Amino acid sequence: MSEMPEGLPRHPIGTFAFVGLYALLVVVGWFAIYTYLYLGRGGVTQ
């Protein structure tokens, strides 16, 4: 079994960064749609 070279991280930082960025974009996109479309139209009125 090969050893990992010194200085390299033990976990896949790129994958975590990609998933975190995707989650952040989903949250920001949802908030933008909620704010500018839903609240911009007046929300639910009875």
Number of C-alpha atoms within 10 A of each C-alpha: 3 4 5 9 7 7 6 8 9 8 8 9 10 9 10 11 11 11 12 12 12 12 12 12 12 12 12 12 12 11 13 13 13 13 13 11 12 13 12 10 9 9 10 7 4 2
